[in-house]
Amino acid sequence: MEGSAPCLETHNHMNIIISHTMKVAASVLVLLALVLPVSAVAQVTTETSDSGTFTLQNPLKVNSIGGLIQDFVEIFSYIAILFAVLLLIYVGLQFVLARGNSERLNDLKKWLFYIVIGVAVVIGARVIIQVVINTLSASGAVDQRTIQSAQRAANGR
């Protein structure tokens, strides 16, 4: 029983670190959600032309909802993969610190499995978007200009 106390302490320490990491990630996302609209509004310019009307310039580099969704998926995938790499490093360190404790190793194997599944889902989202674009293009059900626009958005152009 005495040998399990350090394992419990390490497990609690891991949960505390993950909890803090999740709080920081949520705080960053909330901050971005609050700052990005403000910066978009700050970039709107009102220029009057000779006819007395004014035009608003698009502060985003996308011109459609599909492009906006694609940009969101791309940004989210980069953040998620970065987070997964950091978690893999942490779990690898915990494997070393487990020192053969089979209960702790089983718990860490579950964490490793969840991380791999998470990365597969993130990468799968990008693959699904490309498959949908290719399917719509091949079927001819959608206008070719729309397909080209979607492909440019998917490629980050």
Phi, psi and omega in degrees: 000326183295328181287342182277345181296315177296326179295316178296321179295318178294318179297315178296321178297319178296317178296322179294317180296316180295320178299315179294321179297317179296321178295319178294317179298317178296320179296319179296317179296318178295318178299316178297320180296329180276325185277319184300315177297324179294318179291328177293319179292324180292336182272353180288128180245147176245106178252132177266138178263182182297334182276359177090358177268160178240156180241146175255131178272139179287116181283345180267158179269010179245153181241010181212164177295322178300318178295322177295317178296318179298317178298319178297315180298320180295312179297315179299320182293321177296317180295316182295320180290322175299315178298319180296320178297317178296319178294322177298319177297316180296314180295322176299318176297320179293327175300318179293318183285345180292333175053044175084002178291110188296324179295316180293320179296321177296320178296318180291327176296323176296316178300316179299317178299315180296322179295315180297318178298318179298316178295321178296321178294317180296313179293324178298326179298318179292322179294318180299318178300316180293322178296318179297316179299313181294322179294315179296324179294316182290328183284336182076010182284343183239146179303140184297327178296323178294318178297316179297322177296318179294321178293322176296319179294321180293329179270002178078023179253000000 
